[in-house]
Amino acid sequence: MATLVLTVIGDDRAGLVNALADAVSAHGGNWERSQLAELAGKFAGIVLVSVPDERADELSAALQPLAGLLEVSVHPGASTDAAPADTQVQVDLIGNDHPGIVRDVSGVLARHGVSIDRLITETREAPMAGGLLFEAHLTAGVPVGQDLGALQADLERLATELVVDITVAAG
């Protein structure tokens, strides 16, 4: 089986997921995982599908006519050969919004060799103080041999600099 990663974007409207799912199914594909969202009137996401090797090119070609609804890019998925297991960490952040928060947090993670698996962010009105709050929730893999305590200490130092609350939980 071939693994394909589809990235999709288009103007949000009813039926987009169905059109994509119909094309995948019609070509023998199996929809395995996805992250899809509407942001600022656009519907965007990433979808992991598996398809018989001999039908991968056929499915890729069939997805191009969806450009009237969705722009679809097809990328071959990487092999999932066994690698040393990462320790998963959950990082949650909340604080007053200002430019650079994602850059600063992701910079600390990158310096520790940590790969972000999932990142969800949003801004919302601060209930009592006015202004905007920035909230982030991420799941990441800390490679075997990396010092989880040092990562947590660096994130806590950053939280003090940014005046935000950061919690780190392993597991």
C-alpha positions in Angstrom: 0.0 0.0 0.0 1.1 3.5 -0.8 0.7 6.2 1.9 -0.2 9.6 0.6 -0.4 12.9 2.5 -2.9 15.3 1.1 -2.9 19.0 1.9 -6.1 20.8 1.1 -7.4 24.4 1.1 -10.4 26.1 -0.4 -13.2 28.6 0.4 -15.3 27.1 3.2 -18.6 25.7 2.1 -20.7 22.6 2.6 -19.6 19.4 0.9 -15.8 19.8 0.8 -15.0 16.8 3.0 -17.5 14.7 1.1 -16.0 15.6 -2.3 -12.5 14.7 -1.1 -13.8 11.5 0.6 -15.6 10.4 -2.5 -12.5 10.8 -4.7 -10.4 8.8 -2.2 -13.0 6.0 -1.9 -13.6 5.8 -5.6 -10.0 5.0 -6.2 -9.7 2.3 -3.5 -8.2 4.6 -0.9 -8.6 4.5 2.8 -8.9 7.8 4.8 -6.7 7.1 7.9 -6.1 10.3 9.7 -6.8 14.0 9.3 -6.6 17.4 10.8 -9.1 19.8 9.2 -10.3 23.3 10.2 -12.0 26.4 9.0 -10.0 29.6 9.6 -10.9 33.1 8.2 -13.4 31.7 5.7 -10.9 29.1 4.4 -11.2 25.4 4.9 -7.8 23.7 5.2 -6.2 20.6 6.4 -4.0 17.6 6.0 -5.2 14.0 5.3 -3.3 10.8 5.5 -4.7 8.1 3.1 -3.5 4.7 2.1 -4.2 3.3 -1.4 -3.0 0.3 -3.4 0.3 1.0 -5.0 -1.1 0.5 -8.5 -3.8 3.1 -7.9 -1.8 5.9 -6.2 -1.1 7.8 -9.5 -4.8 7.3 -10.5 -5.9 8.8 -7.2 -3.4 11.7 -7.4 -4.8 12.5 -10.9 -8.4 12.3 -9.7 -7.8 14.8 -7.0 -6.7 17.6 -9.4 -10.2 18.3 -10.7 -11.2 19.2 -7.1 -9.4 22.5 -7.7 -12.9 24.0 -8.3 -13.7 23.2 -4.7 -10.3 22.5 -3.1 -6.7 22.9 -4.0 -5.2 19.5 -3.3 -1.5 18.7 -3.1 -0.4 15.1 -2.9 2.8 14.1 -1.2 4.2 10.6 -0.7 4.2 9.6 2.9 7.4 8.6 4.6 8.2 5.1 5.6 7.2 4.2 9.1 10.2 2.0 9.8 10.7 1.5 13.5 12.7 4.3 15.2 13.5 4.7 18.9 10.4 5.7 20.7 10.1 9.3 21.7 8.8 10.5 25.0 5.6 12.4 24.4 5.1 15.7 26.1 2.1 18.0 26.3 2.8 21.7 26.5 0.1 24.2 27.3 0.5 27.9 27.3 -1.8 30.8 28.1 -1.0 34.5 28.4 -1.5 38.0 27.0 -1.1 37.8 23.2 1.8 39.5 21.5 3.9 38.7 18.4 6.6 36.1 18.7 5.2 33.6 21.2 5.1 30.7 18.7 8.6 31.6 17.4 10.0 31.7 21.0 8.4 28.4 22.2 9.2 26.5 19.0 12.8 27.9 19.2 13.3 26.3 22.6 11.8 23.0 21.4 14.0 23.0 18.3 17.2 23.6 20.4 16.3 20.5 22.3 15.7 18.4 19.2 12.0 18.2 19.9 9.6 17.7 17.0 6.1 19.1 17.3 3.4 16.5 16.4 0.4 18.7 16.9 0.0 22.4 17.6 -3.4 24.1 18.2 -3.4 27.9 18.9 -6.1 30.5 19.3 -6.7 34.0 20.6 -9.7 35.1 22.6 -10.9 38.0 24.6 -9.4 38.3 28.1 -12.5 38.0 30.4 -11.6 40.6 33.0 -8.6 42.6 31.8 -9.5 43.3 28.3 -7.2 42.6 25.4 -6.5 39.2 23.9 -5.2 36.0 25.4 -3.1 33.7 23.4 -3.5 30.0 24.1 -1.5 27.1 22.7 -1.6 23.4 23.2 1.0 21.2 21.6 2.1 17.6 21.7 5.7 16.8 20.9 8.1 14.0 20.8 11.3 14.3 22.9 14.0 12.1 21.3 15.5 9.3 23.3 18.5 10.6 25.2 17.3 14.2 25.5 17.1 15.7 28.9 13.4 16.3 29.7 14.2 18.2 32.8 16.4 20.6 30.9 13.6 21.2 28.3 11.1 21.9 31.1 13.6 24.3 32.8 14.1 26.2 29.5 10.4 26.4 28.9 9.8 27.7 32.4 12.5 30.4 31.9 10.8 31.4 28.7 7.4 31.6 30.5 8.9 34.1 32.9 10.4 36.2 30.1 7.1 36.2 28.1 4.9 36.6 31.2 2.8 33.6 30.3 1.8 30.3 32.1 3.4 27.2 30.6 2.8 23.7 31.8 4.7 20.6 30.6 3.5 17.1 31.2 5.3 14.0 30.1 3.5 10.8 29.2 
